[in-house]
Amino acid sequence: MEPVIHFRSAVSLLGRFPALAGVDLEVDPGEIVLLRGPNGAGKSTLLKVCSGLLPVAAGTARVLGVDLTEDRHSIRPRVGLLGHATFLYDELTVADNVEFWARAARADLDDAHHAMDRLGLAGRLRDVRVARLSAGQRRRVAIAVLLSRRPELWLLDEPHAGLDADGRDLLDGLVVEAARAGATVLFASHELDRALSVAHRVVTIAGGVITTDEPITGATGPTAHTVGRPDDVVDVGRPDDVA
């Protein structure tokens, strides 16, 4: 079975800065992989590269069978990226936002309505403008947008941010449910206790390279391995928008 993510010595530049400096990573279908590391390590960049939003400058990078060095646009309908920005329209209602993005992804509106229901947005919040929502409610809308698209690959950047305890539990349940249904999940989080409870593997990134890749004891995912960090990779300064 072909890996969902297959990177070998993958490099991605922001300007002239190597935000990814030679990443080696494989993620198989149905895995939930936690990506951890300090701020500036390259976590957000890796997620954006996997989503097709950032180019690969060198090395091998395949996602869902697509060579990102040749075509990074065709995978976008098949992946769901939940980043720091929600990309919601403040003047539209919750329902309008979820339905708009569902149509843009050619998703079924029934899936959009089901997603709103799962996220607790189908009641009184349905017709509320996004500008009036709290940060946690906005986050729920963004998750509903992702869920409605039924992506094959979930890419989550600090997904619990802004959510209350119930929202975090709900999100964790959705992640596990998606993986059991065959989706693959790669997510970055500083909330290690919560993240480790759902992940199969934990991958550490520092200075734009993978330094460790280890299975989580008791997890049901495939056994991973530990990789050494190249001695000639030096941590250097980075743009502020790389996490």
C-alpha positions as CSV (number, residue, x, y, z in Angstrom):
1,M,0.0,0.0,0.0
2,E,1.4,3.4,-1.0
3,P,2.1,5.8,1.8
4,V,-0.2,8.9,2.0
5,I,2.8,11.0,2.7
6,H,6.3,10.1,1.3
7,F,9.1,12.7,1.8
8,R,12.8,12.1,1.2
9,S,15.2,15.0,1.7
10,A,12.4,17.4,1.0
11,V,13.3,21.1,1.1
12,S,11.0,24.0,1.1
13,L,12.1,27.6,1.0
14,L,10.5,30.8,2.3
15,G,12.4,33.3,0.4
16,R,16.0,32.0,0.8
17,F,15.3,30.5,4.2
18,P,15.1,26.6,4.3
19,A,12.0,26.2,6.4
20,L,12.2,22.5,5.6
21,A,15.9,21.5,5.3
22,G,15.7,17.9,4.2
23,V,12.6,16.2,5.7
24,D,12.3,12.4,5.6
25,L,8.8,11.2,6.5
26,E,6.3,8.5,5.7
27,V,2.7,8.3,6.9
28,D,0.5,5.4,6.0
29,P,-3.3,5.4,5.4
30,G,-5.3,5.6,8.6
31,E,-2.4,6.8,10.8
32,I,-2.8,9.6,13.3
33,V,0.7,11.3,13.6
34,L,1.5,14.0,16.1
35,L,4.0,16.5,14.9
36,R,5.8,18.3,17.7
37,G,8.7,20.7,18.1
38,P,9.6,24.2,19.3
39,N,8.2,27.3,17.7
40,G,10.0,27.9,14.4
41,A,10.8,24.2,13.9
42,G,9.0,23.9,10.6
43,K,5.7,22.3,11.8
44,S,3.4,24.7,10.0
45,T,5.5,24.7,6.9
46,L,5.4,20.9,6.7
47,L,1.6,21.0,7.0
48,K,1.3,23.7,4.3
49,V,3.7,21.8,2.0
50,C,1.5,18.6,2.4
51,S,-1.6,20.7,1.6
52,G,0.0,22.0,-1.6
53,L,0.1,25.6,-0.4
54,L,3.9,25.8,-0.4
55,P,6.3,24.6,-3.0
56,V,9.0,21.9,-2.7
57,A,12.4,23.2,-3.8
58,A,14.3,19.9,-3.7
59,G,14.0,16.3,-2.8
60,T,11.1,13.9,-3.1
61,A,7.6,14.8,-1.9
62,R,4.5,12.8,-2.7
63,V,1.1,13.2,-1.0
64,L,-1.8,10.9,-1.9
65,G,0.2,9.6,-4.8
66,V,0.8,13.1,-6.3
67,D,4.3,14.4,-6.9
68,L,4.3,17.8,-5.3
69,T,7.4,18.9,-7.2
70,E,5.4,18.6,-10.4
71,D,1.8,19.3,-9.3
72,R,0.9,20.7,-5.9
73,H,-2.5,22.0,-6.9
74,S,-4.5,18.8,-7.8
75,I,-4.3,17.4,-4.2
76,R,-6.0,20.4,-2.6
77,P,-9.6,19.1,-3.0
78,R,-8.5,15.9,-1.2
79,V,-6.9,17.4,1.9
80,G,-8.3,19.5,4.7
81,L,-6.0,22.1,6.4
82,L,-7.0,23.6,9.7
83,G,-4.5,26.4,10.4
84,H,-4.3,29.4,12.7
85,A,-6.5,31.4,10.3
86,T,-10.0,30.2,9.8
87,F,-10.7,31.9,6.4
88,L,-14.3,32.5,7.4
89,Y,-16.3,35.4,6.2
90,D,-17.3,37.6,9.1
91,E,-20.4,39.1,7.5
92,L,-21.8,35.7,6.6
93,T,-23.7,33.4,9.0
94,V,-22.4,30.1,10.2
95,A,-24.5,28.2,7.8
96,D,-23.6,30.4,4.9
97,N,-19.9,29.9,5.6
98,V,-20.1,26.2,5.9
99,E,-22.3,25.8,2.8
100,F,-20.1,28.2,0.8
101,W,-16.9,26.3,1.5
102,A,-18.7,23.0,0.9
103,R,-19.9,24.1,-2.5
104,A,-16.3,25.4,-3.3
105,A,-15.0,21.9,-2.5
106,R,-17.9,20.3,-4.5
107,A,-19.0,18.6,-1.3
108,D,-22.6,17.4,-0.6
109,L,-24.6,20.0,1.3
110,D,-26.0,17.2,3.3
111,D,-22.5,16.6,4.6
112,A,-22.2,20.3,5.4
113,H,-25.4,20.2,7.4
114,H,-24.3,17.0,9.2
115,A,-21.0,18.6,10.1
116,M,-22.8,21.6,11.6
117,D,-24.9,19.3,13.7
118,R,-21.8,17.4,14.9
119,L,-20.1,20.6,15.9
120,G,-23.2,21.9,17.8
121,L,-23.8,24.7,15.2
122,A,-27.2,23.6,13.8
123,G,-29.3,25.3,16.5
124,R,-29.3,28.9,17.5
125,L,-25.8,29.6,16.1
126,R,-26.8,28.5,12.6
127,D,-28.0,32.0,11.5
128,V,-25.5,34.0,13.6
129,R,-22.9,36.1,11.7
130,V,-19.4,34.8,12.3
131,A,-18.3,38.3,13.4
132,R,-20.4,37.8,16.5
133,L,-18.9,34.5,17.5
134,S,-16.4,33.8,20.2
135,A,-12.9,32.4,19.2
136,G,-14.1,28.9,20.2
137,Q,-17.2,29.1,18.2
138,R,-15.3,30.3,15.2
139,R,-13.0,27.3,15.6
140,R,-16.0,25.0,15.6
141,V,-17.2,26.5,12.3
142,A,-13.7,26.0,10.8
143,I,-13.8,22.4,11.9
144,A,-17.2,21.9,10.4
145,V,-15.9,23.3,7.1
146,L,-13.1,20.7,7.2
147,L,-15.5,17.8,8.2
148,S,-18.0,18.6,5.5
149,R,-15.4,18.1,2.8
150,R,-14.6,14.5,4.0
151,P,-10.8,15.0,3.2
152,E,-8.6,12.0,2.8
153,L,-5.8,13.7,4.6
154,W,-6.4,15.9,7.7
155,L,-3.7,18.5,8.4
156,L,-4.3,20.2,11.7
157,D,-2.1,23.1,13.1
158,E,-2.8,23.5,16.9
159,P,-6.4,22.4,16.4
160,H,-7.4,22.6,20.0
161,A,-6.6,26.4,20.2
162,G,-9.6,28.4,21.4
163,L,-11.8,25.4,22.1
164,D,-13.3,24.7,25.5
165,A,-13.0,21.2,27.1
166,D,-16.1,19.9,25.4
167,G,-14.9,21.2,22.1
168,R,-11.5,19.6,22.5
169,D,-13.0,16.2,23.4
170,L,-15.3,16.5,20.4
171,L,-12.4,17.2,18.1
172,D,-10.4,14.3,19.4
173,G,-13.4,12.0,18.8
174,L,-13.7,13.3,15.2
175,V,-10.0,12.7,14.6
176,V,-10.2,9.1,15.8
177,E,-13.4,8.5,13.9
178,A,-11.9,9.9,10.7
179,A,-8.9,7.6,11.0
180,R,-11.0,4.6,11.6
181,A,-12.9,5.4,8.5
182,G,-9.7,5.4,6.5
183,A,-8.6,9.1,6.6
184,T,-5.0,10.0,7.6
185,V,-4.2,12.7,10.2
186,L,-1.1,14.7,10.6
187,F,-1.4,17.3,13.3
188,A,0.9,19.7,15.2
189,S,0.2,20.4,18.9
190,H,1.9,21.7,22.0
191,E,-0.8,20.0,24.2
192,L,1.1,16.8,24.4
193,D,-1.0,14.9,27.0
194,R,-4.2,15.3,24.9
195,A,-2.4,14.8,21.6
196,L,-0.6,11.6,22.7
197,S,-3.9,10.1,23.8
198,V,-5.1,9.9,20.1
199,A,-1.9,9.7,18.1
200,H,-0.3,6.5,16.9
201,R,3.1,8.0,16.4
202,V,5.0,11.1,17.5
203,V,7.3,12.9,15.1
204,T,9.7,15.6,16.3
205,I,10.9,18.3,14.0
206,A,13.6,20.8,14.8
207,G,15.5,23.1,12.5
208,G,13.5,22.0,9.5
209,V,14.4,18.3,9.8
210,I,12.8,15.3,11.4
211,T,14.9,14.3,14.5
212,T,12.8,11.4,15.9
213,D,9.9,9.3,14.7
214,E,8.6,7.0,17.4
215,P,5.5,4.8,18.0
216,I,3.4,5.6,21.0
217,T,3.2,2.8,23.5
218,G,-0.2,1.2,23.4
219,A,-1.2,2.8,20.0
220,T,-2.5,0.6,17.3
221,G,-0.7,2.3,14.4
222,P,2.3,0.8,12.5
223,T,5.7,0.7,14.3
224,A,7.8,3.7,13.5
225,H,11.5,4.3,13.8
226,T,14.0,6.8,15.2
227,V,16.0,8.8,12.7
228,G,19.2,10.7,13.4
229,R,19.5,14.4,12.7
230,P,22.2,15.3,10.2
231,D,25.2,16.8,12.0
232,D,25.6,19.6,9.4
233,V,22.1,21.0,9.9
234,V,22.3,24.3,11.9
235,D,19.4,26.0,13.5
236,V,19.1,29.5,11.9
237,G,16.7,32.4,12.2
238,R,13.3,32.1,10.6
239,P,10.5,34.2,9.3
240,D,7.9,34.9,12.0
241,D,5.1,33.1,10.1
242,V,6.8,29.7,10.3
243,A,5.8,27.6,13.3
